Amino acid sequence: MKSKQLLITLTLLTLTLVVTVNYIYLQHKSRNQFVALQELLNEESDLNADWGRLQIEQSTYVNNSAIVAQAKKQLGMKLPEKEQILSIKR
């Protein structure tokens, strides 16, 4: 009878230990996944901010006067004089 009680006690102790270790492992895994989720959410926020900035930048480039101004400033371009324009008729 004593050996049967000892066996039951050891079995329950082993099961308790297994469940505890499994619980600790799952908690650790859950925390790691939460950290990864937070990093992805931060990356999403950064990408959304970049997307907004790119849309604003695109809207400024769509404006023809902005293109002309940048061409004059960065490339030193200018509109040709009337004497420099040639018209070709067919």
DAKACOR-V839046 format. One line per field, one symbol per residue. phi: phi as a letter, one per 40 degrees, with the letter a starting at -180 (. if undefined). psi: psi as a letter, one per 40 degrees, with the letter a starting at -180 (. if undefined). burial: b if it has 16 or more other ideal C-beta (glycine too) atoms within 10 Angstrom, else e. A space follows every 10 residues. Layout:
# DAKACOR-V839046
phi->???
psi->???
burial->???
This chain:
# DAKACOR-V839046
phi->.ccccccccc cccccccccc cccccccccc cccccccccc cccccccccc cccccccccc cccccccccc ccccbgcacc cccccbbbbc
psi->dddddddddd dddddddddd dddddddddd dddddddddd dddddddddd dddddddddd ddhddddddd ddddefiiii iddehhhhi.
burial->eeeeeeeeee eeeeeeeeee eeeeeeeeee eeeeeeeeee eeeeeeeeee eeeeeeeeee eeeeeeeeee eeeeeeeeee eeeeeeeeee
